[in-house]
Amino acid sequence: MSDRAARIAENLVGIRERMAAAAARAGRQASEVSLVAVTKFASTADIRALAAAGWADFGESRPQQLWQRAEELADLPVRWHLIGHLQRNKVRRTLPLVAMVHSVDGLRLAECMDAEMPAAAVRPLPVLLEVNTSGEAAKDGLPLSEVERLLASVAGFRNLAVRGLMCMAALEGGLAAAHRDFAALRELRDRLRNHCPAEVKLDELSMGMSGDFEAAIEEGATIVRVGSALFEES
């Protein structure tokens, strides 16, 4: 094993320890939270090193890069997650490659995904609705007030299975703002859970990245998306 690969394996152990500690602080079990390793700035060799260390869930924010990664690493037993914006003209090529899409942010996209689901894709495909909890204009995602309406619209789709919600913390405001935004997503989920359509399950909360994943876990995240903290040198 190279020094670089050893460092990545150590980083993985460290991240999982931090995840477990954050869960314990919140009175939760470490097993309640899963990790998606974000590979946006990672090399192919780095991804292979992390897979060799035992990790299988990887996330990409750009569909074109996900296509490339999936082709280059087709020999690895990994699960790809799309965590960034998906344009409708990229739906058909993306869906057969992913285990979950975290970023469904509107009815037109959901309708396109349901209608154009390729035969090779997972059916029904687990998806999360992306919510703009901070209200920032520069961010993708549904306003808090529109989530319930979209849930009702997509509940009957044959090829999509809504499994929860996703958000990103505010760009400014530090951990205090992150806690606020993550709590807002959890509170929205809890409010909708009691009366959402039977076909919809809101079990998953995908929130938290390298700088704030511990805050996300403390606020109820079931999936955290960590990149730089896994692949950094120190």
PyRosetta script that sets phi, psi and omega in degrees:
from pyrosetta import init, pose_from_sequence

init()
pose = pose_from_sequence("MSDRAARIAENLVGIRERMAAAAARAGRQASEVSLVAVTKFASTADIRALAAAGWADFGESRPQQLWQRAEELADLPVRWHLIGHLQRNKVRRTLPLVAMVHSVDGLRLAECMDAEMPAAAVRPLPVLLEVNTSGEAAKDGLPLSEVERLLASVAGFRNLAVRGLMCMAALEGGLAAAHRDFAALRELRDRLRNHCPAEVKLDELSMGMSGDFEAAIEEGATIVRVGSALFEES")
pose.set_psi(1, 133.3)
pose.set_omega(1, 178.3)
pose.set_phi(2, -71.8)
pose.set_psi(2, 164.2)
pose.set_omega(2, 177.3)
pose.set_phi(3, -61.1)
pose.set_psi(3, -39.0)
pose.set_omega(3, 180.0)
pose.set_phi(4, -63.0)
pose.set_psi(4, -46.5)
pose.set_omega(4, 179.7)
pose.set_phi(5, -63.5)
pose.set_psi(5, -38.3)
pose.set_omega(5, 178.4)
pose.set_phi(6, -64.1)
pose.set_psi(6, -39.3)
pose.set_omega(6, 179.6)
pose.set_phi(7, -65.1)
pose.set_psi(7, -41.6)
pose.set_omega(7, 178.8)
pose.set_phi(8, -63.5)
pose.set_psi(8, -41.5)
pose.set_omega(8, 177.4)
pose.set_phi(9, -62.6)
pose.set_psi(9, -39.6)
pose.set_omega(9, 176.7)
pose.set_phi(10, -65.2)
pose.set_psi(10, -41.2)
pose.set_omega(10, 178.0)
pose.set_phi(11, -59.7)
pose.set_psi(11, -41.7)
pose.set_omega(11, 179.0)
pose.set_phi(12, -60.2)
pose.set_psi(12, -45.6)
pose.set_omega(12, 177.8)
pose.set_phi(13, -59.8)
pose.set_psi(13, -44.8)
pose.set_omega(13, -179.2)
pose.set_phi(14, -63.0)
pose.set_psi(14, -42.4)
pose.set_omega(14, 179.2)
pose.set_phi(15, -63.6)
pose.set_psi(15, -42.6)
pose.set_omega(15, -179.3)
pose.set_phi(16, -66.6)
pose.set_psi(16, -35.4)
pose.set_omega(16, 176.3)
pose.set_phi(17, -65.6)
pose.set_psi(17, -41.4)
pose.set_omega(17, 177.9)
pose.set_phi(18, -66.5)
pose.set_psi(18, -37.6)
pose.set_omega(18, 176.2)
pose.set_phi(19, -61.9)
pose.set_psi(19, -45.2)
pose.set_omega(19, -179.4)
pose.set_phi(20, -63.6)
pose.set_psi(20, -39.7)
pose.set_omega(20, 179.4)
pose.set_phi(21, -66.1)
pose.set_psi(21, -41.0)
pose.set_omega(21, 178.3)
pose.set_phi(22, -64.4)
pose.set_psi(22, -40.9)
pose.set_omega(22, 177.7)
pose.set_phi(23, -62.1)
pose.set_psi(23, -42.8)
pose.set_omega(23, 180.0)
pose.set_phi(24, -62.0)
pose.set_psi(24, -39.8)
pose.set_omega(24, 178.7)
pose.set_phi(25, -61.0)
pose.set_psi(25, -29.8)
pose.set_omega(25, -178.8)
pose.set_phi(26, -93.7)
pose.set_psi(26, 5.9)
pose.set_omega(26, -178.8)
pose.set_phi(27, 72.1)
pose.set_psi(27, 28.8)
pose.set_omega(27, -177.9)
pose.set_phi(28, -115.2)
pose.set_psi(28, 165.8)
pose.set_omega(28, 174.8)
pose.set_phi(29, -91.0)
pose.set_psi(29, 143.9)
pose.set_omega(29, 177.7)
pose.set_phi(30, -58.4)
pose.set_psi(30, -31.3)
pose.set_omega(30, -178.5)
pose.set_phi(31, -67.6)
pose.set_psi(31, -11.6)
pose.set_omega(31, 179.5)
pose.set_phi(32, -79.1)
pose.set_psi(32, -9.3)
pose.set_omega(32, -174.6)
pose.set_phi(33, -124.4)
pose.set_psi(33, 128.8)
pose.set_omega(33, 177.1)
pose.set_phi(34, -109.9)
pose.set_psi(34, 160.6)
pose.set_omega(34, -175.7)
pose.set_phi(35, -115.9)
pose.set_psi(35, 130.6)
pose.set_omega(35, 168.6)
pose.set_phi(36, -109.0)
pose.set_psi(36, 120.2)
pose.set_omega(36, -180.0)
pose.set_phi(37, -83.2)
pose.set_psi(37, 116.4)
pose.set_omega(37, -175.9)
pose.set_phi(38, -85.5)
pose.set_psi(38, 123.9)
pose.set_omega(38, -170.4)
pose.set_phi(39, -108.2)
pose.set_psi(39, 16.7)
pose.set_omega(39, -174.7)
pose.set_phi(40, -51.6)
pose.set_psi(40, -43.3)
pose.set_omega(40, -177.3)
pose.set_phi(41, -111.4)
pose.set_psi(41, 13.1)
pose.set_omega(41, -178.9)
pose.set_phi(42, -90.1)
pose.set_psi(42, 148.6)
pose.set_omega(42, 174.0)
pose.set_phi(43, -80.5)
pose.set_psi(43, 164.5)
pose.set_omega(43, 176.1)
pose.set_phi(44, -59.8)
pose.set_psi(44, -39.4)
pose.set_omega(44, 179.0)
pose.set_phi(45, -63.1)
pose.set_psi(45, -39.2)
pose.set_omega(45, 178.3)
pose.set_phi(46, -64.2)
pose.set_psi(46, -41.7)
pose.set_omega(46, 179.3)
pose.set_phi(47, -64.2)
pose.set_psi(47, -42.2)
pose.set_omega(47, 177.5)
pose.set_phi(48, -62.4)
pose.set_psi(48, -37.6)
pose.set_omega(48, 179.1)
pose.set_phi(49, -64.6)
pose.set_psi(49, -41.3)
pose.set_omega(49, 179.9)
pose.set_phi(50, -68.3)
pose.set_psi(50, -39.0)
pose.set_omega(50, 176.0)
pose.set_phi(51, -63.2)
pose.set_psi(51, -39.2)
pose.set_omega(51, 178.0)
pose.set_phi(52, -65.3)
pose.set_psi(52, -26.9)
pose.set_omega(52, 177.2)
pose.set_phi(53, -79.6)
pose.set_psi(53, -0.9)
pose.set_omega(53, 173.1)
pose.set_phi(54, 108.9)
pose.set_psi(54, 8.0)
pose.set_omega(54, -177.6)
pose.set_phi(55, -96.1)
pose.set_psi(55, 146.1)
pose.set_omega(55, -174.9)
pose.set_phi(56, -127.5)
pose.set_psi(56, -15.0)
pose.set_omega(56, -176.4)
pose.set_phi(57, -104.3)
pose.set_psi(57, 118.6)
pose.set_omega(57, -176.0)
pose.set_phi(58, -127.7)
pose.set_psi(58, 144.3)
pose.set_omega(58, -177.6)
pose.set_phi(59, -124.9)
pose.set_psi(59, 141.7)
pose.set_omega(59, 175.2)
pose.set_phi(60, -127.3)
pose.set_psi(60, 144.2)
pose.set_omega(60, -179.9)
pose.set_phi(61, -95.2)
pose.set_psi(61, -17.6)
pose.set_omega(61, -178.8)
pose.set_phi(62, -115.0)
pose.set_psi(62, 123.1)
pose.set_omega(62, -177.2)
pose.set_phi(63, -54.9)
pose.set_psi(63, -42.5)
pose.set_omega(63, -177.9)
pose.set_phi(64, -61.9)
pose.set_psi(64, -38.5)
pose.set_omega(64, 178.8)
pose.set_phi(65, -71.0)
pose.set_psi(65, -35.0)
pose.set_omega(65, 175.6)
pose.set_phi(66, -61.6)
pose.set_psi(66, -42.6)
pose.set_omega(66, 178.2)
pose.set_phi(67, -57.3)
pose.set_psi(67, -46.4)
pose.set_omega(67, -178.4)
pose.set_phi(68, -64.2)
pose.set_psi(68, -45.7)
pose.set_omega(68, 179.6)
pose.set_phi(69, -60.4)
pose.set_psi(69, -45.8)
pose.set_omega(69, -177.5)
pose.set_phi(70, -61.1)
pose.set_psi(70, -35.7)
pose.set_omega(70, 178.4)
pose.set_phi(71, -72.1)
pose.set_psi(71, -45.3)
pose.set_omega(71, -177.8)
pose.set_phi(72, -66.9)
pose.set_psi(72, -29.0)
pose.set_omega(72, -173.9)
pose.set_phi(73, -114.9)
pose.set_psi(73, 27.2)
pose.set_omega(73, -176.2)
pose.set_phi(74, -62.0)
pose.set_psi(74, -20.0)
pose.set_omega(74, -179.7)
pose.set_phi(75, -80.5)
pose.set_psi(75, -8.6)
pose.set_omega(75, -177.4)
pose.set_phi(76, -94.4)
pose.set_psi(76, 142.6)
pose.set_omega(76, 178.1)
pose.set_phi(77, -83.5)
pose.set_psi(77, 70.4)
pose.set_omega(77, -175.9)
pose.set_phi(78, -116.3)
pose.set_psi(78, 160.6)
pose.set_omega(78, 176.3)
pose.set_phi(79, -114.2)
pose.set_psi(79, 126.3)
pose.set_omega(79, -179.3)
pose.set_phi(80, -97.7)
pose.set_psi(80, 138.3)
pose.set_omega(80, 176.2)
pose.set_phi(81, -118.3)
pose.set_psi(81, 132.1)
pose.set_omega(81, 170.5)
pose.set_phi(82, -91.5)
pose.set_psi(82, 118.9)
pose.set_omega(82, -175.6)
pose.set_phi(83, -111.7)
pose.set_psi(83, -2.2)
pose.set_omega(83, -179.5)
pose.set_phi(84, -113.8)
pose.set_psi(84, -176.9)
pose.set_omega(84, -174.5)
pose.set_phi(85, -62.6)
pose.set_psi(85, 136.2)
pose.set_omega(85, 178.2)
pose.set_phi(86, -116.2)
pose.set_psi(86, 118.7)
pose.set_omega(86, 175.6)
pose.set_phi(87, -84.1)
pose.set_psi(87, 150.8)
pose.set_omega(87, -174.6)
pose.set_phi(88, -63.0)
pose.set_psi(88, -30.8)
pose.set_omega(88, -179.6)
pose.set_phi(89, -75.6)
pose.set_psi(89, -1.9)
pose.set_omega(89, 178.0)
pose.set_phi(90, -112.6)
pose.set_psi(90, 3.5)
pose.set_omega(90, -175.5)
pose.set_phi(91, -63.4)
pose.set_psi(91, -52.6)
pose.set_omega(91, -171.0)
pose.set_phi(92, -60.4)
pose.set_psi(92, -39.4)
pose.set_omega(92, -178.4)
pose.set_phi(93, -77.0)
pose.set_psi(93, -26.2)
pose.set_omega(93, -175.0)
pose.set_phi(94, -82.8)
pose.set_psi(94, -41.8)
pose.set_omega(94, -169.1)
pose.set_phi(95, -59.7)
pose.set_psi(95, -36.4)
pose.set_omega(95, 179.5)
pose.set_phi(96, -67.0)
pose.set_psi(96, -13.3)
pose.set_omega(96, -172.8)
pose.set_phi(97, -97.1)
pose.set_psi(97, -10.8)
pose.set_omega(97, -168.1)
pose.set_phi(98, -114.3)
pose.set_psi(98, 150.1)
pose.set_omega(98, 174.3)
pose.set_phi(99, -91.5)
pose.set_psi(99, -23.6)
pose.set_omega(99, 179.5)
pose.set_phi(100, -160.2)
pose.set_psi(100, 145.1)
pose.set_omega(100, 170.6)
pose.set_phi(101, -111.4)
pose.set_psi(101, 121.8)
pose.set_omega(101, -175.6)
pose.set_phi(102, -90.8)
pose.set_psi(102, -4.8)
pose.set_omega(102, -161.5)
pose.set_phi(103, -128.3)
pose.set_psi(103, 39.6)
pose.set_omega(103, 174.3)
pose.set_phi(104, -75.1)
pose.set_psi(104, 118.6)
pose.set_omega(104, -170.6)
pose.set_phi(105, -127.0)
pose.set_psi(105, 20.1)
pose.set_omega(105, 177.8)
pose.set_phi(106, -179.9)
pose.set_psi(106, 161.6)
pose.set_omega(106, -176.8)
pose.set_phi(107, -68.2)
pose.set_psi(107, -39.2)
pose.set_omega(107, -178.3)
pose.set_phi(108, -62.7)
pose.set_psi(108, -40.6)
pose.set_omega(108, 176.9)
pose.set_phi(109, -64.9)
pose.set_psi(109, -45.8)
pose.set_omega(109, -179.5)
pose.set_phi(110, -60.9)
pose.set_psi(110, -42.7)
pose.set_omega(110, 178.8)
pose.set_phi(111, -62.6)
pose.set_psi(111, -41.9)
pose.set_omega(111, 179.1)
pose.set_phi(112, -63.4)
pose.set_psi(112, -44.8)
pose.set_omega(112, 179.3)
pose.set_phi(113, -61.2)
pose.set_psi(113, -44.1)
pose.set_omega(113, -178.8)
pose.set_phi(114, -65.6)
pose.set_psi(114, -40.2)
pose.set_omega(114, -175.9)
pose.set_phi(115, -75.4)
pose.set_psi(115, -33.7)
pose.set_omega(115, -172.7)
pose.set_phi(116, -104.7)
pose.set_psi(116, 18.2)
pose.set_omega(116, -178.6)
pose.set_phi(117, -59.3)
pose.set_psi(117, 115.6)
pose.set_omega(117, -179.9)
pose.set_phi(118, -68.6)
pose.set_psi(118, 157.3)
pose.set_omega(118, -178.0)
pose.set_phi(119, -60.4)
pose.set_psi(119, -30.2)
pose.set_omega(119, -176.5)
pose.set_phi(120, -80.3)
pose.set_psi(120, -7.8)
pose.set_omega(120, -175.5)
pose.set_phi(121, -78.8)
pose.set_psi(121, 156.3)
pose.set_omega(121, 172.5)
pose.set_phi(122, -61.6)
pose.set_psi(122, 134.6)
pose.set_omega(122, -179.0)
pose.set_phi(123, -130.8)
pose.set_psi(123, 127.7)
pose.set_omega(123, -14.3)
pose.set_phi(124, -72.6)
pose.set_psi(124, 149.4)
pose.set_omega(124, -177.6)
pose.set_phi(125, -81.1)
pose.set_psi(125, 125.5)
pose.set_omega(125, 175.4)
pose.set_phi(126, -66.4)
pose.set_psi(126, 131.3)
pose.set_omega(126, 179.4)
pose.set_phi(127, -135.1)
pose.set_psi(127, 156.2)
pose.set_omega(127, 173.9)
pose.set_phi(128, -119.3)
pose.set_psi(128, 146.3)
pose.set_omega(128, 175.4)
pose.set_phi(129, -89.8)
pose.set_psi(129, 127.5)
pose.set_omega(129, 179.4)
pose.set_phi(130, -84.3)
pose.set_psi(130, 129.8)
pose.set_omega(130, -175.9)
pose.set_phi(131, -119.9)
pose.set_psi(131, 133.3)
pose.set_omega(131, 177.4)
pose.set_phi(132, -90.0)
pose.set_psi(132, 82.2)
pose.set_omega(132, -174.7)
pose.set_phi(133, -70.2)
pose.set_psi(133, -26.1)
pose.set_omega(133, -177.8)
pose.set_phi(134, -85.6)
pose.set_psi(134, -15.4)
pose.set_omega(134, 179.8)
pose.set_phi(135, 74.1)
pose.set_psi(135, 14.9)
pose.set_omega(135, -178.1)
pose.set_phi(136, -75.7)
pose.set_psi(136, 133.6)
pose.set_omega(136, -176.3)
pose.set_phi(137, -65.1)
pose.set_psi(137, -27.0)
pose.set_omega(137, -176.8)
pose.set_phi(138, -78.1)
pose.set_psi(138, -6.9)
pose.set_omega(138, -175.0)
pose.set_phi(139, -101.5)
pose.set_psi(139, 148.5)
pose.set_omega(139, 170.1)
pose.set_phi(140, -76.9)
pose.set_psi(140, 170.2)
pose.set_omega(140, 175.0)
pose.set_phi(141, 117.9)
pose.set_psi(141, 156.3)
pose.set_omega(141, -179.8)
pose.set_phi(142, -76.9)
pose.set_psi(142, 142.4)
pose.set_omega(142, 167.4)
pose.set_phi(143, -61.8)
pose.set_psi(143, 150.6)
pose.set_omega(143, -179.9)
pose.set_phi(144, -52.8)
pose.set_psi(144, -36.1)
pose.set_omega(144, -174.7)
pose.set_phi(145, -72.7)
pose.set_psi(145, -13.3)
pose.set_omega(145, -175.2)
pose.set_phi(146, -103.7)
pose.set_psi(146, -4.4)
pose.set_omega(146, -174.3)
pose.set_phi(147, -66.5)
pose.set_psi(147, -44.8)
pose.set_omega(147, -177.5)
pose.set_phi(148, -60.8)
pose.set_psi(148, -39.9)
pose.set_omega(148, 179.5)
pose.set_phi(149, -63.5)
pose.set_psi(149, -41.9)
pose.set_omega(149, 179.7)
pose.set_phi(150, -68.1)
pose.set_psi(150, -38.2)
pose.set_omega(150, 176.9)
pose.set_phi(151, -56.0)
pose.set_psi(151, -44.9)
pose.set_omega(151, -179.6)
pose.set_phi(152, -64.4)
pose.set_psi(152, -35.4)
pose.set_omega(152, -177.2)
pose.set_phi(153, -72.4)
pose.set_psi(153, -36.9)
pose.set_omega(153, -174.3)
pose.set_phi(154, -94.3)
pose.set_psi(154, -4.7)
pose.set_omega(154, -174.1)
pose.set_phi(155, -57.5)
pose.set_psi(155, -35.4)
pose.set_omega(155, -176.2)
pose.set_phi(156, -92.4)
pose.set_psi(156, 4.0)
pose.set_omega(156, -178.6)
pose.set_phi(157, -65.4)
pose.set_psi(157, 134.4)
pose.set_omega(157, -175.3)
pose.set_phi(158, -73.2)
pose.set_psi(158, -33.9)
pose.set_omega(158, -169.7)
pose.set_phi(159, -103.8)
pose.set_psi(159, 0.4)
pose.set_omega(159, 179.2)
pose.set_phi(160, -123.2)
pose.set_psi(160, 140.7)
pose.set_omega(160, 177.0)
pose.set_phi(161, -125.2)
pose.set_psi(161, 106.7)
pose.set_omega(161, 179.4)
pose.set_phi(162, -71.4)
pose.set_psi(162, 124.6)
pose.set_omega(162, -175.8)
pose.set_phi(163, -119.8)
pose.set_psi(163, -0.5)
pose.set_omega(163, 178.5)
pose.set_phi(164, 160.4)
pose.set_psi(164, -159.4)
pose.set_omega(164, -174.0)
pose.set_phi(165, -129.1)
pose.set_psi(165, 157.8)
pose.set_omega(165, 179.0)
pose.set_phi(166, -136.0)
pose.set_psi(166, 148.5)
pose.set_omega(166, 171.5)
pose.set_phi(167, -153.2)
pose.set_psi(167, 167.6)
pose.set_omega(167, 170.3)
pose.set_phi(168, -121.1)
pose.set_psi(168, 144.8)
pose.set_omega(168, 178.9)
pose.set_phi(169, -70.4)
pose.set_psi(169, 162.7)
pose.set_omega(169, 177.1)
pose.set_phi(170, -56.7)
pose.set_psi(170, 147.8)
pose.set_omega(170, -179.0)
pose.set_phi(171, -68.6)
pose.set_psi(171, -27.0)
pose.set_omega(171, 179.7)
pose.set_phi(172, -125.5)
pose.set_psi(172, 157.9)
pose.set_omega(172, 177.2)
pose.set_phi(173, 111.5)
pose.set_psi(173, -7.2)
pose.set_omega(173, 174.7)
pose.set_phi(174, 64.8)
pose.set_psi(174, -155.8)
pose.set_omega(174, -174.0)
pose.set_phi(175, -68.3)
pose.set_psi(175, -29.0)
pose.set_omega(175, 177.8)
pose.set_phi(176, -62.2)
pose.set_psi(176, -44.3)
pose.set_omega(176, 177.8)
pose.set_phi(177, -67.3)
pose.set_psi(177, -37.5)
pose.set_omega(177, 178.5)
pose.set_phi(178, -61.5)
pose.set_psi(178, -47.2)
pose.set_omega(178, 177.8)
pose.set_phi(179, -57.2)
pose.set_psi(179, -42.8)
pose.set_omega(179, -179.6)
pose.set_phi(180, -61.8)
pose.set_psi(180, -46.1)
pose.set_omega(180, -176.9)
pose.set_phi(181, -69.8)
pose.set_psi(181, -39.3)
pose.set_omega(181, 179.2)
pose.set_phi(182, -67.9)
pose.set_psi(182, -39.5)
pose.set_omega(182, 176.9)
pose.set_phi(183, -63.2)
pose.set_psi(183, -36.9)
pose.set_omega(183, 179.5)
pose.set_phi(184, -63.0)
pose.set_psi(184, -39.4)
pose.set_omega(184, 178.7)
pose.set_phi(185, -68.0)
pose.set_psi(185, -42.9)
pose.set_omega(185, 179.0)
pose.set_phi(186, -62.2)
pose.set_psi(186, -43.7)
pose.set_omega(186, -179.2)
pose.set_phi(187, -64.7)
pose.set_psi(187, -38.6)
pose.set_omega(187, 176.1)
pose.set_phi(188, -62.2)
pose.set_psi(188, -47.1)
pose.set_omega(188, 179.0)
pose.set_phi(189, -57.8)
pose.set_psi(189, -46.6)
pose.set_omega(189, -177.5)
pose.set_phi(190, -63.5)
pose.set_psi(190, -36.5)
pose.set_omega(190, -179.9)
pose.set_phi(191, -69.3)
pose.set_psi(191, -39.2)
pose.set_omega(191, -176.8)
pose.set_phi(192, -81.5)
pose.set_psi(192, -25.4)
pose.set_omega(192, -172.6)
pose.set_phi(193, -58.9)
pose.set_psi(193, -34.2)
pose.set_omega(193, -173.9)
pose.set_phi(194, -76.1)
pose.set_psi(194, -16.7)
pose.set_omega(194, -177.5)
pose.set_phi(195, -141.4)
pose.set_psi(195, 24.2)
pose.set_omega(195, 176.2)
pose.set_phi(196, -82.1)
pose.set_psi(196, 161.8)
pose.set_omega(196, -179.5)
pose.set_phi(197, -56.3)
pose.set_psi(197, 149.6)
pose.set_omega(197, -175.1)
pose.set_phi(198, -60.6)
pose.set_psi(198, -29.7)
pose.set_omega(198, -178.5)
pose.set_phi(199, -73.4)
pose.set_psi(199, -15.2)
pose.set_omega(199, -175.9)
pose.set_phi(200, -96.1)
pose.set_psi(200, 132.6)
pose.set_omega(200, 174.8)
pose.set_phi(201, -118.8)
pose.set_psi(201, 126.2)
pose.set_omega(201, -179.1)
pose.set_phi(202, -108.2)
pose.set_psi(202, 49.5)
pose.set_omega(202, -177.2)
pose.set_phi(203, -80.2)
pose.set_psi(203, -27.1)
pose.set_omega(203, -172.3)
pose.set_phi(204, -101.9)
pose.set_psi(204, 136.7)
pose.set_omega(204, 169.6)
pose.set_phi(205, -124.5)
pose.set_psi(205, 106.5)
pose.set_omega(205, 179.4)
pose.set_phi(206, -94.3)
pose.set_psi(206, 107.0)
pose.set_omega(206, -178.5)
pose.set_phi(207, -160.6)
pose.set_psi(207, 146.2)
pose.set_omega(207, -179.5)
pose.set_phi(208, 104.5)
pose.set_psi(208, 132.3)
pose.set_omega(208, 178.1)
pose.set_phi(209, -127.1)
pose.set_psi(209, -164.4)
pose.set_omega(209, -171.9)
pose.set_phi(210, -55.4)
pose.set_psi(210, -38.6)
pose.set_omega(210, -175.2)
pose.set_phi(211, -85.6)
pose.set_psi(211, -12.3)
pose.set_omega(211, -173.6)
pose.set_phi(212, -144.3)
pose.set_psi(212, 17.3)
pose.set_omega(212, -175.2)
pose.set_phi(213, -66.1)
pose.set_psi(213, -29.3)
pose.set_omega(213, 178.6)
pose.set_phi(214, -68.0)
pose.set_psi(214, -40.3)
pose.set_omega(214, 175.2)
pose.set_phi(215, -61.4)
pose.set_psi(215, -39.9)
pose.set_omega(215, 179.6)
pose.set_phi(216, -62.6)
pose.set_psi(216, -43.4)
pose.set_omega(216, 178.9)
pose.set_phi(217, -63.4)
pose.set_psi(217, -41.6)
pose.set_omega(217, 178.4)
pose.set_phi(218, -61.6)
pose.set_psi(218, -26.9)
pose.set_omega(218, -179.5)
pose.set_phi(219, -96.6)
pose.set_psi(219, 2.2)
pose.set_omega(219, 173.2)
pose.set_phi(220, 116.1)
pose.set_psi(220, 7.0)
pose.set_omega(220, 179.7)
pose.set_phi(221, -56.5)
pose.set_psi(221, 140.8)
pose.set_omega(221, 170.8)
pose.set_phi(222, -107.5)
pose.set_psi(222, -15.7)
pose.set_omega(222, 176.0)
pose.set_phi(223, -135.6)
pose.set_psi(223, 130.3)
pose.set_omega(223, 172.4)
pose.set_phi(224, -118.0)
pose.set_psi(224, 149.1)
pose.set_omega(224, -174.1)
pose.set_phi(225, -117.9)
pose.set_psi(225, 102.4)
pose.set_omega(225, -171.1)
pose.set_phi(226, -119.3)
pose.set_psi(226, 129.2)
pose.set_omega(226, 179.3)
pose.set_phi(227, -120.2)
pose.set_psi(227, -75.3)
pose.set_omega(227, -171.6)
pose.set_phi(228, -59.6)
pose.set_psi(228, -35.4)
pose.set_omega(228, -179.4)
pose.set_phi(229, -66.8)
pose.set_psi(229, -21.7)
pose.set_omega(229, 176.6)
pose.set_phi(230, -82.8)
pose.set_psi(230, -33.3)
pose.set_omega(230, -170.1)
pose.set_phi(231, -107.8)
pose.set_psi(231, 0.0)
pose.set_omega(231, -179.2)
pose.set_phi(232, -72.9)
pose.set_psi(232, 160.4)
pose.set_omega(232, -177.6)
pose.set_phi(233, -81.9)
pose.set_psi(233, -31.0)
pose.set_omega(233, -178.1)
pose.set_phi(234, -149.1)
pose.dump_pdb("model.pdb")
